[in-house]
Each structure stands twice: as C-alpha cells, then as structure tokens.
Amino acid sequence: MMKLLKMKGVWFIVVAAALVVSAYVTTVVAADKTTEDLVNAAKEKVCEISVAEAKAKIDSGAPLFVLDVREPDEFGKGHIPKAVNIPRGLLEFKVTSTIPDKNAQILAYCKSGGRSCLACSTLKEMGYKNVESIAGGWQAWLKAGYPVE
C-alpha cells in the first residue's frame, strides 16, 4: 500500500512539474512574439478581401458596417464614406454599443491592413461572425481612386 501511495505521489509531482514548465514555456514564447508575428497570426484567422471586393460590397447597398480602426486624427484626415471610427485600442470597450448585432457584416480597415486584421481577430473572439479586413487598408483604397470623405 505504501508503495502505491509513493507512486501516486511521484506521478502528482511529475504532472505538477509538467504544468509549471508548460505555463512557463507558453509565457516565454508569447512574450517573444513581434508585432509582425501577431499580425501574421491574426491574418491566418481572418478573411482579407481586396479593396475592389470591399467597394462592391459597399456599393451593393446590403446592410454592413465599414469600421475604421485608425486613430481619430487619422480618421479626421479622410476615411471611406459612411465609415464609423473605433480606434483599435478601444475596440473591445466600444464595439458592442456601436455594433450590437454579432451577425452584422463588418468590413474593417486601418492604414495598411495590420491593425484591421488584429481588430477582426478580436471581433471574432468576441463572437462577431461576419468580419472581413480590407487588404491594404486606407492606402489601397486611396491608390484605387475610390471616393473618400
């Protein structure tokens, strides 16, 4: 009986040590990620569409939200027509009051596509089901010569 108890104790220590090591490794690996790593991971989870596809969806008249996740000063210098501005840093705090319907179609953009991919990834984690990031963002929209406000 003592031998069995000692074996159970050893297994408990081994499992506990493995969990501690796993938590440490996860923390160290996560801490070593670069901005580029985070954006690339988000892009794997998020659907990106071209500016031409985004313009077609906007022009279709179907209900959707064009979400600009740039900072307010960037938004103030110009934005896609009818876009709403929720800066990336405030997204989690403000999106549910602006876009309460988790099934709403959302087209997100930023300056070049990185912040909008991160935003779309976050929105998906929050339960939003129809989110897409506009590839190339504001820069691609301007380059295409599409209308701006």
C-alpha positions in Angstrom: 0.0 0.0 0.0 2.8 2.4 0.9 4.5 1.7 -2.4 1.2 2.6 -4.3 0.9 5.8 -2.3 4.5 6.7 -3.1 3.9 6.0 -6.8 0.8 8.2 -6.8 2.8 11.0 -5.1 5.6 10.8 -7.7 3.0 11.0 -10.5 1.4 14.0 -8.9 4.8 15.7 -8.7 5.6 14.9 -12.3 2.2 16.2 -13.5 2.5 19.3 -11.4 6.0 20.0 -12.7 4.9 19.5 -16.3 2.1 22.0 -15.9 4.5 24.6 -14.4 7.0 24.1 -17.2 4.2 24.3 -19.8 2.9 27.6 -18.3 6.5 29.0 -18.2 7.2 28.0 -21.8 3.9 29.4 -23.0 4.6 32.7 -21.2 8.2 32.9 -22.6 7.1 32.1 -26.2 4.2 34.6 -26.1 6.5 37.3 -24.7 8.9 36.8 -27.6 6.4 37.5 -30.4 6.9 40.5 -32.5 4.2 42.8 -33.9 4.7 41.1 -37.3 4.2 37.7 -35.6 0.9 38.8 -34.1 -0.4 40.3 -37.3 0.6 37.2 -39.3 -1.2 35.0 -36.7 -4.3 37.2 -37.0 -4.2 37.0 -40.8 -4.4 33.3 -40.6 -7.7 33.6 -38.7 -9.2 36.5 -40.6 -10.6 36.8 -44.1 -9.0 39.6 -46.1 -10.8 41.0 -49.1 -9.5 43.3 -51.8 -10.5 46.9 -52.0 -12.4 46.1 -55.2 -14.4 43.5 -53.3 -15.0 45.9 -50.4 -16.1 48.6 -52.8 -18.5 46.2 -54.4 -20.0 45.2 -51.1 -20.4 48.8 -50.0 -22.0 49.7 -53.3 -24.4 46.8 -53.2 -26.5 48.5 -50.6 -26.5 45.5 -48.4 -26.5 46.3 -44.7 -23.0 46.5 -43.4 -20.6 48.4 -41.2 -17.4 49.9 -42.5 -15.2 50.0 -39.4 -12.2 52.3 -39.4 -9.9 51.2 -36.6 -7.3 54.0 -37.1 -6.8 56.8 -34.5 -9.3 59.7 -34.6 -6.7 62.1 -36.1 -6.2 59.7 -39.0 -9.9 59.3 -39.4 -10.3 63.1 -39.4 -7.9 63.5 -42.3 -10.1 61.3 -44.5 -12.0 58.0 -44.5 -14.1 55.6 -46.5 -17.6 57.0 -46.9 -20.0 56.1 -44.1 -17.3 54.6 -42.0 -17.5 54.5 -38.3 -14.4 55.1 -36.2 -13.5 53.0 -33.3 -9.7 53.1 -32.7 -8.1 49.7 -32.3 -7.1 50.4 -28.7 -10.7 51.0 -27.7 -12.4 48.3 -29.8 -13.2 45.9 -27.1 -14.8 48.6 -25.0 -16.9 50.4 -27.6 -17.8 48.0 -30.4 -20.8 46.4 -28.7 -22.6 49.7 -28.3 -21.9 50.7 -31.9 -22.4 47.3 -33.5 -24.6 45.2 -31.1 -25.6 42.6 -33.7 -22.9 39.9 -33.7 -24.2 38.7 -37.1 -23.7 42.1 -38.7 -21.5 42.3 -41.8 -18.3 44.3 -40.8 -15.6 45.5 -43.2 -12.7 46.7 -41.1 -9.7 48.8 -42.3 -6.8 50.8 -41.0 -3.9 52.4 -42.8 -2.3 49.4 -44.3 -4.1 46.3 -43.0 -2.2 45.2 -39.8 -4.5 46.8 -37.2 -7.6 45.8 -39.0 -6.5 42.1 -39.1 -5.9 42.3 -35.3 -9.2 44.0 -34.9 -11.0 41.3 -36.9 -9.3 38.6 -34.9 -10.5 40.3 -31.7 -14.0 40.7 -33.1 -14.2 37.0 -33.9 -13.1 36.2 -30.4 -15.9 38.4 -29.1 -18.4 36.4 -31.2 -18.8 38.5 -34.3 -19.3 36.2 -37.2 -19.1 38.2 -40.4 -15.9 40.2 -40.2 -13.5 40.9 -43.0 -10.4 43.0 -43.2 -9.8 45.2 -46.3 -6.3 44.2 -47.6 -4.0 47.2 -47.9 -6.4 49.3 -45.9 -6.7 53.1 -46.4 -3.6 53.2 -48.6 -5.0 50.7 -51.0 -8.4 52.5 -51.1 -6.7 55.8 -52.0 -4.5 54.1 -54.6 -7.6 52.7 -56.2 -9.0 56.2 -56.5 -12.2 55.3 -54.7 -14.3 58.1 -53.0 -13.4 59.5 -49.6 -15.0 61.7 -47.0 
